[in-house]
């Protein structure tokens, strides 16, 4: 919920990058890093505001979208405990053809900070990002400037550690989906293991020709569900079951009913229909649909 002041500030924000403003800002320094992903995944990640409090929980406690479009997005950010204020307003503007984006804090802690990022392709599976930090005014002294720069460089090192795992996972999931779409269903039952020998506290992952599935124990029953979120293909194999009997995607926090696979927020499609789980002679099998 925005206050009247926050609403007014947000409504007057531009949706395009003003490159002429850079000369009026204080350049603090930069952070450069190579990443083993392609430009498509990087730009997809820049637009993906929803992942921030889930993949970057140490930096973002929550996020509430104000507006979004091809130009980027604008949101109210909840900050972690210990921050000087509970929220800040932030927007991220994108020049998609230039692989360039600018995130600006326009209210709350750090107001006026602009972070400009240029992504450049090295080859089809590697890019370089140059993250440049700008302040509205120069710090009072060199020691203060060095301290701020070191903090921001460390923060972005952490953010890109976390984003790299997501982007690699996303690319791997896209590759898997292509492989599964071309695969022929199994012609016979697939063994999971001996029912008595499977640890009921663990998730048992089974890769079929047409998908990846999880077999797990819940409320006295062995159940099977898709290991792939239908939103952006996030991994569900490590998802814990909450008190409502729901799985939670670790990338964007989407919830799915464990037994039916339905997305309980109705934001995306139901999980892929799992194969039938059967027990025969003390062994658990998956029977292709």
Secondary structure, DSSP 8 states (H G I E B T S, - for coil): ---HHHHHHHHT--SS--GGGGGGSEEEEEEEEEESS-HHHHHHHHH-GGGHHHH-TTT-SEEEEEEEETTEEEEEEE--TTSSSSEEEEEEEEEGGGTEEEEEEEEETTTT-EEEEEEEEEETTEEEEEEEEEESS--SSHHHHHHHHHHHHHHHHHHHHHHHHHHHHHHHHHHHHHHHHH----SS-EEEEEGGGS-TTS-EEEEETTEEEEEEEETTEEEEEESB-TTT--B-TT--B-TTSEEE-TTT--EEETTT--BTTSSS-------EEEEETTEEEEE--
